[in-house]
Structure formats: C-alpha cells, structure tokens
Amino acid sequence: MKQENIKTKYFLYARKSSESDDRQIQSIDDQVDRLKQLASDLSLDVKKIYTESKSAKKPNNRPLFDEMIQRIEKGEANGILCWHINRLSRNPIDQGRITWLLQRGVLKSIKTIEKEYLPEDNVLILGVEGGVANQFIIDLSKATKRGISRKVKNGWRPSRAPLGYINDKFGEKGAKKVLKDSERFALVRKMWDMVLTGDYCISQIRKMA
C-alpha cells in the first residue's frame, strides 16, 4: 500500500461556498488541516493545495478547480484528496469530467476522509454519489422557490427587510415576518416625509438625519 501511495501524486482540494447547502460543511481551514493530517498519516504525496470559496452548482464557475483538472490531464498529478466527493462537484458536467478521468485511469485515486475511489472498482459508486449531490441541489432549489412563492402569496417580503425594518429572527421557519425597527423606523419615516415635500435634496436629508 505504501508503495502505491508513493506513485500517486495528489492535489488537495478544499471548497466551501456561502450558500445554504454548505452551511454544515467544515470551514476551508478545517478541511485543509484534517486532510493534511490524513496525508501525513497515510504518507500521501501532496503536490499542491487548492482552496476555493465558490459554488459548485454550475460548471465553469471555479477557476481553481478547472486549473486542477487541467493539470491532472497533463499528468502533473493523478490523485485528488478532498473532504467529501461533493466538494468536487454538485453538477453533472464537472461530475462527468471527474468520473471520466477516474474511469480512464488518469486519476488513480480520489481519497476522502471516509473512503477512496479507485478506477478498478469505485467508478460506479462515484457516479451514484455525484448524482446524489447534484439531486440535492435540484431539490434544495425547488424547496427554496416554493418557500418564496408561499411568502409572496401571503403578502410577505421574501428577502432582507428594507431600511427601517428588521427580519423576525425568532418566528417559525417559513412564517417569519418583517417587523418595524424600533431604533430606525421613525428616522426613516421622517426622511421619506421630507423627500415627499419636494423641498429637500437627498444630500440635505442625509445631513439632517
């Protein structure tokens, strides 16, 4: 096993986006620290560490991921070390690129915290788990749109509260309301009243506020 690890040159890839599907994922620094420890424990040869704060929902959205894949295709590395397979892809295009590289043996190993994907016996599993990650995004998008439509139908604002109001942080999920901001509402109301008189310009109102 150690001899095989010496032959495999890894790129470490850590990713996290600010979107809801990534809220429970370890931070990039935590991913890198844990993966570096795993590499040390298994004597893996890590040639470069890639970190990226980008969504993987759409292809051609991650320049560092694309660079990593291009370098693998050139033979500069033949393994990927990542936290979970969904760090590599949440869309079928990128998933297909990764699966094809593994199936052809260009990638000798994709190693995560929990398992290893190999050309000879894990290509199908990789495809299935990649499909699950993609379907999760599709389902999440549908649920989000349903929630927004329901809020609009009920007369609620499906976004951040405007100036002078605050979002209800403690209401029931899916039924949170927009409330008056006790600190700013009166001031904002006064500013709008001044605007409506037509006697003040914006710069004057801002100074008085």
PyMOL commands that place a pseudoatom at each C-alpha (Angstrom):
pseudoatom trace, name=CA, resn=MET, resi=1, chain=A, elem=C, hetatm=0, pos=[0.000, 0.000, 0.000]
pseudoatom trace, name=CA, resn=LYS, resi=2, chain=A, elem=C, hetatm=0, pos=[2.783, 2.440, 0.833]
pseudoatom trace, name=CA, resn=GLN, resi=3, chain=A, elem=C, hetatm=0, pos=[4.461, 1.737, -2.478]
pseudoatom trace, name=CA, resn=GLU, resi=4, chain=A, elem=C, hetatm=0, pos=[1.203, 2.575, -4.299]
pseudoatom trace, name=CA, resn=ASN, resi=5, chain=A, elem=C, hetatm=0, pos=[0.854, 5.810, -2.327]
pseudoatom trace, name=CA, resn=ILE, resi=6, chain=A, elem=C, hetatm=0, pos=[4.361, 6.910, -3.362]
pseudoatom trace, name=CA, resn=LYS, resi=7, chain=A, elem=C, hetatm=0, pos=[3.389, 6.530, -7.031]
pseudoatom trace, name=CA, resn=THR, resi=8, chain=A, elem=C, hetatm=0, pos=[0.239, 8.615, -6.635]
pseudoatom trace, name=CA, resn=LYS, resi=9, chain=A, elem=C, hetatm=0, pos=[0.702, 12.380, -6.672]
pseudoatom trace, name=CA, resn=TYR, resi=10, chain=A, elem=C, hetatm=0, pos=[-2.191, 14.199, -5.047]
pseudoatom trace, name=CA, resn=PHE, resi=11, chain=A, elem=C, hetatm=0, pos=[-3.741, 17.623, -5.357]
pseudoatom trace, name=CA, resn=LEU, resi=12, chain=A, elem=C, hetatm=0, pos=[-5.576, 18.602, -2.161]
pseudoatom trace, name=CA, resn=TYR, resi=13, chain=A, elem=C, hetatm=0, pos=[-8.831, 20.431, -2.908]
pseudoatom trace, name=CA, resn=ALA, resi=14, chain=A, elem=C, hetatm=0, pos=[-10.928, 22.199, -0.254]
pseudoatom trace, name=CA, resn=ARG, resi=15, chain=A, elem=C, hetatm=0, pos=[-14.068, 24.154, -1.081]
pseudoatom trace, name=CA, resn=LYS, resi=16, chain=A, elem=C, hetatm=0, pos=[-16.869, 25.925, 0.731]
pseudoatom trace, name=CA, resn=SER, resi=17, chain=A, elem=C, hetatm=0, pos=[-19.499, 28.327, -0.552]
pseudoatom trace, name=CA, resn=SER, resi=18, chain=A, elem=C, hetatm=0, pos=[-21.685, 30.733, 1.400]
pseudoatom trace, name=CA, resn=GLU, resi=19, chain=A, elem=C, hetatm=0, pos=[-24.868, 29.120, 0.142]
pseudoatom trace, name=CA, resn=SER, resi=20, chain=A, elem=C, hetatm=0, pos=[-27.330, 27.172, 2.273]
pseudoatom trace, name=CA, resn=ASP, resi=21, chain=A, elem=C, hetatm=0, pos=[-26.207, 23.766, 1.017]
pseudoatom trace, name=CA, resn=ASP, resi=22, chain=A, elem=C, hetatm=0, pos=[-22.771, 24.391, 2.539]
pseudoatom trace, name=CA, resn=ARG, resi=23, chain=A, elem=C, hetatm=0, pos=[-23.746, 25.706, 5.967]
pseudoatom trace, name=CA, resn=GLN, resi=24, chain=A, elem=C, hetatm=0, pos=[-22.938, 22.454, 7.735]
pseudoatom trace, name=CA, resn=ILE, resi=25, chain=A, elem=C, hetatm=0, pos=[-19.666, 21.847, 5.886]
pseudoatom trace, name=CA, resn=GLN, resi=26, chain=A, elem=C, hetatm=0, pos=[-16.379, 22.297, 7.713]
pseudoatom trace, name=CA, resn=SER, resi=27, chain=A, elem=C, hetatm=0, pos=[-14.578, 25.574, 7.045]
pseudoatom trace, name=CA, resn=ILE, resi=28, chain=A, elem=C, hetatm=0, pos=[-11.847, 25.556, 4.403]
pseudoatom trace, name=CA, resn=ASP, resi=29, chain=A, elem=C, hetatm=0, pos=[-9.125, 25.798, 7.055]
pseudoatom trace, name=CA, resn=ASP, resi=30, chain=A, elem=C, hetatm=0, pos=[-10.631, 22.869, 8.969]
pseudoatom trace, name=CA, resn=GLN, resi=31, chain=A, elem=C, hetatm=0, pos=[-10.837, 20.809, 5.780]
pseudoatom trace, name=CA, resn=VAL, resi=32, chain=A, elem=C, hetatm=0, pos=[-7.213, 21.551, 4.893]
pseudoatom trace, name=CA, resn=ASP, resi=33, chain=A, elem=C, hetatm=0, pos=[-5.946, 20.777, 8.402]
pseudoatom trace, name=CA, resn=ARG, resi=34, chain=A, elem=C, hetatm=0, pos=[-7.785, 17.450, 8.555]
pseudoatom trace, name=CA, resn=LEU, resi=35, chain=A, elem=C, hetatm=0, pos=[-6.731, 16.444, 5.039]
pseudoatom trace, name=CA, resn=LYS, resi=36, chain=A, elem=C, hetatm=0, pos=[-3.101, 17.364, 5.691]
pseudoatom trace, name=CA, resn=GLN, resi=37, chain=A, elem=C, hetatm=0, pos=[-3.229, 15.162, 8.774]
pseudoatom trace, name=CA, resn=LEU, resi=38, chain=A, elem=C, hetatm=0, pos=[-4.718, 12.326, 6.709]
pseudoatom trace, name=CA, resn=ALA, resi=39, chain=A, elem=C, hetatm=0, pos=[-1.983, 12.773, 4.098]
pseudoatom trace, name=CA, resn=SER, resi=40, chain=A, elem=C, hetatm=0, pos=[0.646, 12.623, 6.822]
pseudoatom trace, name=CA, resn=ASP, resi=41, chain=A, elem=C, hetatm=0, pos=[-0.887, 9.517, 8.410]
pseudoatom trace, name=CA, resn=LEU, resi=42, chain=A, elem=C, hetatm=0, pos=[-1.004, 7.679, 5.062]
pseudoatom trace, name=CA, resn=SER, resi=43, chain=A, elem=C, hetatm=0, pos=[2.272, 9.083, 3.683]
pseudoatom trace, name=CA, resn=LEU, resi=44, chain=A, elem=C, hetatm=0, pos=[0.495, 10.637, 0.703]
pseudoatom trace, name=CA, resn=ASP, resi=45, chain=A, elem=C, hetatm=0, pos=[2.464, 12.834, -1.681]
pseudoatom trace, name=CA, resn=VAL, resi=46, chain=A, elem=C, hetatm=0, pos=[0.557, 16.146, -1.890]
pseudoatom trace, name=CA, resn=LYS, resi=47, chain=A, elem=C, hetatm=0, pos=[1.916, 18.351, -4.672]
pseudoatom trace, name=CA, resn=LYS, resi=48, chain=A, elem=C, hetatm=0, pos=[-0.361, 21.367, -4.235]
pseudoatom trace, name=CA, resn=ILE, resi=49, chain=A, elem=C, hetatm=0, pos=[-3.205, 22.605, -2.051]
pseudoatom trace, name=CA, resn=TYR, resi=50, chain=A, elem=C, hetatm=0, pos=[-6.164, 24.258, -3.767]
pseudoatom trace, name=CA, resn=THR, resi=51, chain=A, elem=C, hetatm=0, pos=[-8.719, 26.220, -1.732]
pseudoatom trace, name=CA, resn=GLU, resi=52, chain=A, elem=C, hetatm=0, pos=[-11.769, 27.833, -3.273]
pseudoatom trace, name=CA, resn=SER, resi=53, chain=A, elem=C, hetatm=0, pos=[-14.799, 29.755, -1.967]
pseudoatom trace, name=CA, resn=LYS, resi=54, chain=A, elem=C, hetatm=0, pos=[-17.120, 29.100, -4.886]
pseudoatom trace, name=CA, resn=SER, resi=55, chain=A, elem=C, hetatm=0, pos=[-20.388, 27.318, -5.535]
pseudoatom trace, name=CA, resn=ALA, resi=56, chain=A, elem=C, hetatm=0, pos=[-20.185, 24.031, -7.435]
pseudoatom trace, name=CA, resn=LYS, resi=57, chain=A, elem=C, hetatm=0, pos=[-23.807, 24.126, -8.605]
pseudoatom trace, name=CA, resn=LYS, resi=58, chain=A, elem=C, hetatm=0, pos=[-22.838, 25.276, -12.107]
pseudoatom trace, name=CA, resn=PRO, resi=59, chain=A, elem=C, hetatm=0, pos=[-19.882, 24.326, -14.341]
pseudoatom trace, name=CA, resn=ASN, resi=60, chain=A, elem=C, hetatm=0, pos=[-17.204, 26.869, -15.307]
pseudoatom trace, name=CA, resn=ASN, resi=61, chain=A, elem=C, hetatm=0, pos=[-17.660, 28.695, -12.008]
pseudoatom trace, name=CA, resn=ARG, resi=62, chain=A, elem=C, hetatm=0, pos=[-14.458, 27.581, -10.259]
pseudoatom trace, name=CA, resn=PRO, resi=63, chain=A, elem=C, hetatm=0, pos=[-11.224, 28.690, -11.922]
pseudoatom trace, name=CA, resn=LEU, resi=64, chain=A, elem=C, hetatm=0, pos=[-9.002, 26.842, -9.443]
pseudoatom trace, name=CA, resn=PHE, resi=65, chain=A, elem=C, hetatm=0, pos=[-10.951, 23.616, -9.844]
pseudoatom trace, name=CA, resn=ASP, resi=66, chain=A, elem=C, hetatm=0, pos=[-10.603, 23.928, -13.631]
pseudoatom trace, name=CA, resn=GLU, resi=67, chain=A, elem=C, hetatm=0, pos=[-6.869, 24.572, -13.257]
pseudoatom trace, name=CA, resn=MET, resi=68, chain=A, elem=C, hetatm=0, pos=[-6.515, 21.482, -11.079]
pseudoatom trace, name=CA, resn=ILE, resi=69, chain=A, elem=C, hetatm=0, pos=[-8.344, 19.280, -13.609]
pseudoatom trace, name=CA, resn=GLN, resi=70, chain=A, elem=C, hetatm=0, pos=[-6.226, 20.639, -16.473]
pseudoatom trace, name=CA, resn=ARG, resi=71, chain=A, elem=C, hetatm=0, pos=[-3.021, 19.877, -14.574]
pseudoatom trace, name=CA, resn=ILE, resi=72, chain=A, elem=C, hetatm=0, pos=[-4.260, 16.348, -13.859]
pseudoatom trace, name=CA, resn=GLU, resi=73, chain=A, elem=C, hetatm=0, pos=[-4.980, 15.867, -17.563]
pseudoatom trace, name=CA, resn=LYS, resi=74, chain=A, elem=C, hetatm=0, pos=[-1.385, 16.953, -18.271]
pseudoatom trace, name=CA, resn=GLY, resi=75, chain=A, elem=C, hetatm=0, pos=[-0.100, 14.288, -15.885]
pseudoatom trace, name=CA, resn=GLU, resi=76, chain=A, elem=C, hetatm=0, pos=[1.148, 16.620, -13.146]
pseudoatom trace, name=CA, resn=ALA, resi=77, chain=A, elem=C, hetatm=0, pos=[-0.859, 14.657, -10.578]
pseudoatom trace, name=CA, resn=ASN, resi=78, chain=A, elem=C, hetatm=0, pos=[-3.005, 11.531, -10.618]
pseudoatom trace, name=CA, resn=GLY, resi=79, chain=A, elem=C, hetatm=0, pos=[-4.879, 11.771, -7.334]
pseudoatom trace, name=CA, resn=ILE, resi=80, chain=A, elem=C, hetatm=0, pos=[-7.269, 14.131, -5.544]
pseudoatom trace, name=CA, resn=LEU, resi=81, chain=A, elem=C, hetatm=0, pos=[-7.570, 14.484, -1.785]
pseudoatom trace, name=CA, resn=CYS, resi=82, chain=A, elem=C, hetatm=0, pos=[-10.796, 16.146, -0.604]
pseudoatom trace, name=CA, resn=TRP, resi=83, chain=A, elem=C, hetatm=0, pos=[-13.134, 16.258, 2.390]
pseudoatom trace, name=CA, resn=HIS, resi=84, chain=A, elem=C, hetatm=0, pos=[-16.122, 14.701, 0.589]
pseudoatom trace, name=CA, resn=ILE, resi=85, chain=A, elem=C, hetatm=0, pos=[-16.953, 13.949, -3.020]
pseudoatom trace, name=CA, resn=ASN, resi=86, chain=A, elem=C, hetatm=0, pos=[-19.484, 16.816, -3.033]
pseudoatom trace, name=CA, resn=ARG, resi=87, chain=A, elem=C, hetatm=0, pos=[-16.586, 19.238, -2.538]
pseudoatom trace, name=CA, resn=LEU, resi=88, chain=A, elem=C, hetatm=0, pos=[-15.529, 18.388, -6.098]
pseudoatom trace, name=CA, resn=SER, resi=89, chain=A, elem=C, hetatm=0, pos=[-18.878, 18.695, -7.820]
pseudoatom trace, name=CA, resn=ARG, resi=90, chain=A, elem=C, hetatm=0, pos=[-22.578, 19.397, -7.432]
pseudoatom trace, name=CA, resn=ASN, resi=91, chain=A, elem=C, hetatm=0, pos=[-23.356, 19.499, -11.159]
pseudoatom trace, name=CA, resn=PRO, resi=92, chain=A, elem=C, hetatm=0, pos=[-23.364, 16.744, -13.832]
pseudoatom trace, name=CA, resn=ILE, resi=93, chain=A, elem=C, hetatm=0, pos=[-20.795, 18.414, -16.121]
pseudoatom trace, name=CA, resn=ASP, resi=94, chain=A, elem=C, hetatm=0, pos=[-17.969, 18.590, -13.579]
pseudoatom trace, name=CA, resn=GLN, resi=95, chain=A, elem=C, hetatm=0, pos=[-19.031, 15.235, -12.159]
pseudoatom trace, name=CA, resn=GLY, resi=96, chain=A, elem=C, hetatm=0, pos=[-18.702, 13.707, -15.620]
pseudoatom trace, name=CA, resn=ARG, resi=97, chain=A, elem=C, hetatm=0, pos=[-15.190, 15.129, -16.027]
pseudoatom trace, name=CA, resn=ILE, resi=98, chain=A, elem=C, hetatm=0, pos=[-14.071, 13.616, -12.743]
pseudoatom trace, name=CA, resn=THR, resi=99, chain=A, elem=C, hetatm=0, pos=[-15.738, 10.255, -13.391]
pseudoatom trace, name=CA, resn=TRP, resi=100, chain=A, elem=C, hetatm=0, pos=[-14.216, 10.025, -16.876]
pseudoatom trace, name=CA, resn=LEU, resi=101, chain=A, elem=C, hetatm=0, pos=[-10.726, 10.783, -15.554]
pseudoatom trace, name=CA, resn=LEU, resi=102, chain=A, elem=C, hetatm=0, pos=[-11.119, 8.040, -12.950]
pseudoatom trace, name=CA, resn=GLN, resi=103, chain=A, elem=C, hetatm=0, pos=[-12.578, 5.536, -15.413]
pseudoatom trace, name=CA, resn=ARG, resi=104, chain=A, elem=C, hetatm=0, pos=[-9.686, 6.081, -17.850]
pseudoatom trace, name=CA, resn=GLY, resi=105, chain=A, elem=C, hetatm=0, pos=[-7.133, 5.704, -15.075]
pseudoatom trace, name=CA, resn=VAL, resi=106, chain=A, elem=C, hetatm=0, pos=[-5.853, 9.267, -15.492]
pseudoatom trace, name=CA, resn=LEU, resi=107, chain=A, elem=C, hetatm=0, pos=[-6.926, 9.630, -11.882]
pseudoatom trace, name=CA, resn=LYS, resi=108, chain=A, elem=C, hetatm=0, pos=[-5.537, 6.726, -9.874]
pseudoatom trace, name=CA, resn=SER, resi=109, chain=A, elem=C, hetatm=0, pos=[-7.214, 7.735, -6.630]
pseudoatom trace, name=CA, resn=ILE, resi=110, chain=A, elem=C, hetatm=0, pos=[-9.783, 10.120, -5.188]
pseudoatom trace, name=CA, resn=LYS, resi=111, chain=A, elem=C, hetatm=0, pos=[-9.392, 9.951, -1.445]
pseudoatom trace, name=CA, resn=THR, resi=112, chain=A, elem=C, hetatm=0, pos=[-11.831, 11.489, 1.045]
pseudoatom trace, name=CA, resn=ILE, resi=113, chain=A, elem=C, hetatm=0, pos=[-11.968, 11.379, 4.827]
pseudoatom trace, name=CA, resn=GLU, resi=114, chain=A, elem=C, hetatm=0, pos=[-14.180, 8.290, 4.753]
pseudoatom trace, name=CA, resn=LYS, resi=115, chain=A, elem=C, hetatm=0, pos=[-13.274, 6.345, 1.601]
pseudoatom trace, name=CA, resn=GLU, resi=116, chain=A, elem=C, hetatm=0, pos=[-11.170, 6.007, -1.531]
pseudoatom trace, name=CA, resn=TYR, resi=117, chain=A, elem=C, hetatm=0, pos=[-12.414, 5.830, -5.126]
pseudoatom trace, name=CA, resn=LEU, resi=118, chain=A, elem=C, hetatm=0, pos=[-10.291, 3.739, -7.497]
pseudoatom trace, name=CA, resn=PRO, resi=119, chain=A, elem=C, hetatm=0, pos=[-10.511, 3.136, -11.278]
pseudoatom trace, name=CA, resn=GLU, resi=120, chain=A, elem=C, hetatm=0, pos=[-10.946, -0.601, -10.967]
pseudoatom trace, name=CA, resn=ASP, resi=121, chain=A, elem=C, hetatm=0, pos=[-13.846, -0.812, -8.525]
pseudoatom trace, name=CA, resn=ASN, resi=122, chain=A, elem=C, hetatm=0, pos=[-15.354, 2.551, -7.496]
pseudoatom trace, name=CA, resn=VAL, resi=123, chain=A, elem=C, hetatm=0, pos=[-16.290, 4.384, -10.715]
pseudoatom trace, name=CA, resn=LEU, resi=124, chain=A, elem=C, hetatm=0, pos=[-19.974, 3.411, -10.480]
pseudoatom trace, name=CA, resn=ILE, resi=125, chain=A, elem=C, hetatm=0, pos=[-20.145, 4.397, -6.803]
pseudoatom trace, name=CA, resn=LEU, resi=126, chain=A, elem=C, hetatm=0, pos=[-18.524, 7.735, -7.619]
pseudoatom trace, name=CA, resn=GLY, resi=127, chain=A, elem=C, hetatm=0, pos=[-21.131, 8.370, -10.312]
pseudoatom trace, name=CA, resn=VAL, resi=128, chain=A, elem=C, hetatm=0, pos=[-24.018, 7.485, -7.995]
pseudoatom trace, name=CA, resn=GLU, resi=129, chain=A, elem=C, hetatm=0, pos=[-22.763, 9.639, -5.125]
pseudoatom trace, name=CA, resn=GLY, resi=130, chain=A, elem=C, hetatm=0, pos=[-22.063, 12.501, -7.514]
pseudoatom trace, name=CA, resn=GLY, resi=131, chain=A, elem=C, hetatm=0, pos=[-25.621, 12.178, -8.807]
pseudoatom trace, name=CA, resn=VAL, resi=132, chain=A, elem=C, hetatm=0, pos=[-26.937, 12.322, -5.248]
pseudoatom trace, name=CA, resn=ALA, resi=133, chain=A, elem=C, hetatm=0, pos=[-25.018, 15.572, -4.651]
pseudoatom trace, name=CA, resn=ASN, resi=134, chain=A, elem=C, hetatm=0, pos=[-26.477, 17.041, -7.844]
pseudoatom trace, name=CA, resn=GLN, resi=135, chain=A, elem=C, hetatm=0, pos=[-30.021, 15.945, -6.976]
pseudoatom trace, name=CA, resn=PHE, resi=136, chain=A, elem=C, hetatm=0, pos=[-29.654, 17.521, -3.535]
pseudoatom trace, name=CA, resn=ILE, resi=137, chain=A, elem=C, hetatm=0, pos=[-29.052, 20.896, -5.213]
pseudoatom trace, name=CA, resn=ILE, resi=138, chain=A, elem=C, hetatm=0, pos=[-32.069, 20.438, -7.506]
pseudoatom trace, name=CA, resn=ASP, resi=139, chain=A, elem=C, hetatm=0, pos=[-34.349, 19.552, -4.585]
pseudoatom trace, name=CA, resn=LEU, resi=140, chain=A, elem=C, hetatm=0, pos=[-32.995, 22.424, -2.492]
pseudoatom trace, name=CA, resn=SER, resi=141, chain=A, elem=C, hetatm=0, pos=[-33.653, 24.891, -5.314]
pseudoatom trace, name=CA, resn=LYS, resi=142, chain=A, elem=C, hetatm=0, pos=[-37.244, 23.661, -5.689]
pseudoatom trace, name=CA, resn=ALA, resi=143, chain=A, elem=C, hetatm=0, pos=[-37.870, 23.916, -1.948]
pseudoatom trace, name=CA, resn=THR, resi=144, chain=A, elem=C, hetatm=0, pos=[-36.448, 27.448, -1.849]
pseudoatom trace, name=CA, resn=LYS, resi=145, chain=A, elem=C, hetatm=0, pos=[-38.651, 28.589, -4.742]
pseudoatom trace, name=CA, resn=ARG, resi=146, chain=A, elem=C, hetatm=0, pos=[-41.722, 27.058, -3.089]
pseudoatom trace, name=CA, resn=GLY, resi=147, chain=A, elem=C, hetatm=0, pos=[-40.929, 28.900, 0.125]
pseudoatom trace, name=CA, resn=ILE, resi=148, chain=A, elem=C, hetatm=0, pos=[-40.504, 32.232, -1.663]
pseudoatom trace, name=CA, resn=SER, resi=149, chain=A, elem=C, hetatm=0, pos=[-43.742, 31.766, -3.618]
pseudoatom trace, name=CA, resn=ARG, resi=150, chain=A, elem=C, hetatm=0, pos=[-45.612, 30.982, -0.411]
pseudoatom trace, name=CA, resn=LYS, resi=151, chain=A, elem=C, hetatm=0, pos=[-44.292, 34.156, 1.238]
pseudoatom trace, name=CA, resn=VAL, resi=152, chain=A, elem=C, hetatm=0, pos=[-45.320, 36.294, -1.744]
pseudoatom trace, name=CA, resn=LYS, resi=153, chain=A, elem=C, hetatm=0, pos=[-48.779, 34.714, -1.746]
pseudoatom trace, name=CA, resn=ASN, resi=154, chain=A, elem=C, hetatm=0, pos=[-49.158, 35.544, 1.950]
pseudoatom trace, name=CA, resn=GLY, resi=155, chain=A, elem=C, hetatm=0, pos=[-48.105, 39.140, 1.339]
pseudoatom trace, name=CA, resn=TRP, resi=156, chain=A, elem=C, hetatm=0, pos=[-44.670, 38.827, 2.947]
pseudoatom trace, name=CA, resn=ARG, resi=157, chain=A, elem=C, hetatm=0, pos=[-41.424, 40.179, 1.560]
pseudoatom trace, name=CA, resn=PRO, resi=158, chain=A, elem=C, hetatm=0, pos=[-39.250, 37.154, 0.564]
pseudoatom trace, name=CA, resn=SER, resi=159, chain=A, elem=C, hetatm=0, pos=[-35.929, 38.923, 1.084]
pseudoatom trace, name=CA, resn=ARG, resi=160, chain=A, elem=C, hetatm=0, pos=[-33.976, 41.087, 3.517]
pseudoatom trace, name=CA, resn=ALA, resi=161, chain=A, elem=C, hetatm=0, pos=[-36.006, 43.690, 5.340]
pseudoatom trace, name=CA, resn=PRO, resi=162, chain=A, elem=C, hetatm=0, pos=[-35.673, 47.230, 3.902]
pseudoatom trace, name=CA, resn=LEU, resi=163, chain=A, elem=C, hetatm=0, pos=[-34.138, 50.080, 5.884]
pseudoatom trace, name=CA, resn=GLY, resi=164, chain=A, elem=C, hetatm=0, pos=[-36.315, 50.870, 8.894]
pseudoatom trace, name=CA, resn=TYR, resi=165, chain=A, elem=C, hetatm=0, pos=[-37.449, 47.271, 9.309]
pseudoatom trace, name=CA, resn=ILE, resi=166, chain=A, elem=C, hetatm=0, pos=[-35.870, 44.068, 10.590]
pseudoatom trace, name=CA, resn=ASN, resi=167, chain=A, elem=C, hetatm=0, pos=[-36.375, 40.397, 9.816]
pseudoatom trace, name=CA, resn=ASP, resi=168, chain=A, elem=C, hetatm=0, pos=[-38.010, 38.319, 12.531]
pseudoatom trace, name=CA, resn=LYS, resi=169, chain=A, elem=C, hetatm=0, pos=[-35.254, 36.015, 13.783]
pseudoatom trace, name=CA, resn=PHE, resi=170, chain=A, elem=C, hetatm=0, pos=[-37.401, 34.106, 16.240]
pseudoatom trace, name=CA, resn=GLY, resi=171, chain=A, elem=C, hetatm=0, pos=[-40.512, 33.313, 14.234]
pseudoatom trace, name=CA, resn=GLU, resi=172, chain=A, elem=C, hetatm=0, pos=[-41.425, 29.860, 12.982]
pseudoatom trace, name=CA, resn=LYS, resi=173, chain=A, elem=C, hetatm=0, pos=[-39.371, 28.782, 9.974]
pseudoatom trace, name=CA, resn=GLY, resi=174, chain=A, elem=C, hetatm=0, pos=[-41.241, 29.582, 6.786]
pseudoatom trace, name=CA, resn=ALA, resi=175, chain=A, elem=C, hetatm=0, pos=[-43.534, 32.033, 8.588]
pseudoatom trace, name=CA, resn=LYS, resi=176, chain=A, elem=C, hetatm=0, pos=[-41.133, 34.750, 9.725]
pseudoatom trace, name=CA, resn=LYS, resi=177, chain=A, elem=C, hetatm=0, pos=[-42.376, 38.308, 9.285]
pseudoatom trace, name=CA, resn=VAL, resi=178, chain=A, elem=C, hetatm=0, pos=[-40.835, 41.728, 8.659]
pseudoatom trace, name=CA, resn=LEU, resi=179, chain=A, elem=C, hetatm=0, pos=[-41.026, 43.917, 11.771]
pseudoatom trace, name=CA, resn=LYS, resi=180, chain=A, elem=C, hetatm=0, pos=[-40.504, 47.617, 12.424]
pseudoatom trace, name=CA, resn=ASP, resi=181, chain=A, elem=C, hetatm=0, pos=[-37.000, 48.507, 13.597]
pseudoatom trace, name=CA, resn=SER, resi=182, chain=A, elem=C, hetatm=0, pos=[-37.582, 50.349, 16.871]
pseudoatom trace, name=CA, resn=GLU, resi=183, chain=A, elem=C, hetatm=0, pos=[-34.264, 52.197, 16.534]
pseudoatom trace, name=CA, resn=ARG, resi=184, chain=A, elem=C, hetatm=0, pos=[-34.524, 53.367, 12.921]
pseudoatom trace, name=CA, resn=PHE, resi=185, chain=A, elem=C, hetatm=0, pos=[-38.158, 53.268, 11.789]
pseudoatom trace, name=CA, resn=ALA, resi=186, chain=A, elem=C, hetatm=0, pos=[-39.099, 56.773, 12.994]
pseudoatom trace, name=CA, resn=LEU, resi=187, chain=A, elem=C, hetatm=0, pos=[-35.979, 58.316, 11.455]
pseudoatom trace, name=CA, resn=VAL, resi=188, chain=A, elem=C, hetatm=0, pos=[-36.503, 56.602, 8.099]
pseudoatom trace, name=CA, resn=ARG, resi=189, chain=A, elem=C, hetatm=0, pos=[-40.159, 57.657, 8.103]
pseudoatom trace, name=CA, resn=LYS, resi=190, chain=A, elem=C, hetatm=0, pos=[-39.118, 61.261, 8.751]
pseudoatom trace, name=CA, resn=MET, resi=191, chain=A, elem=C, hetatm=0, pos=[-36.624, 61.116, 5.867]
pseudoatom trace, name=CA, resn=TRP, resi=192, chain=A, elem=C, hetatm=0, pos=[-39.289, 59.863, 3.451]
pseudoatom trace, name=CA, resn=ASP, resi=193, chain=A, elem=C, hetatm=0, pos=[-41.717, 62.565, 4.595]
pseudoatom trace, name=CA, resn=MET, resi=194, chain=A, elem=C, hetatm=0, pos=[-39.039, 65.163, 3.830]
pseudoatom trace, name=CA, resn=VAL, resi=195, chain=A, elem=C, hetatm=0, pos=[-38.429, 63.670, 0.384]
pseudoatom trace, name=CA, resn=LEU, resi=196, chain=A, elem=C, hetatm=0, pos=[-42.144, 63.785, -0.428]
pseudoatom trace, name=CA, resn=THR, resi=197, chain=A, elem=C, hetatm=0, pos=[-42.366, 67.516, 0.324]
pseudoatom trace, name=CA, resn=GLY, resi=198, chain=A, elem=C, hetatm=0, pos=[-40.070, 68.207, -2.622]
pseudoatom trace, name=CA, resn=ASP, resi=199, chain=A, elem=C, hetatm=0, pos=[-38.276, 70.897, -0.605]
pseudoatom trace, name=CA, resn=TYR, resi=200, chain=A, elem=C, hetatm=0, pos=[-35.132, 68.906, 0.183]
pseudoatom trace, name=CA, resn=CYS, resi=201, chain=A, elem=C, hetatm=0, pos=[-32.475, 67.166, -1.866]
pseudoatom trace, name=CA, resn=ILE, resi=202, chain=A, elem=C, hetatm=0, pos=[-31.026, 63.814, -0.832]
pseudoatom trace, name=CA, resn=SER, resi=203, chain=A, elem=C, hetatm=0, pos=[-27.766, 65.336, 0.454]
pseudoatom trace, name=CA, resn=GLN, resi=204, chain=A, elem=C, hetatm=0, pos=[-29.700, 67.737, 2.721]
pseudoatom trace, name=CA, resn=ILE, resi=205, chain=A, elem=C, hetatm=0, pos=[-31.806, 64.950, 4.139]
pseudoatom trace, name=CA, resn=ARG, resi=206, chain=A, elem=C, hetatm=0, pos=[-28.742, 62.808, 4.760]
pseudoatom trace, name=CA, resn=LYS, resi=207, chain=A, elem=C, hetatm=0, pos=[-27.056, 65.603, 6.718]
pseudoatom trace, name=CA, resn=MET, resi=208, chain=A, elem=C, hetatm=0, pos=[-30.136, 66.206, 8.880]
pseudoatom trace, name=CA, resn=ALA, resi=209, chain=A, elem=C, hetatm=0, pos=[-30.525, 62.506, 9.506]
for i in range(1, 209): cmd.bond("trace and resi %d" % i, "trace and resi %d" % (i + 1))
show_as sticks, trace
zoom trace
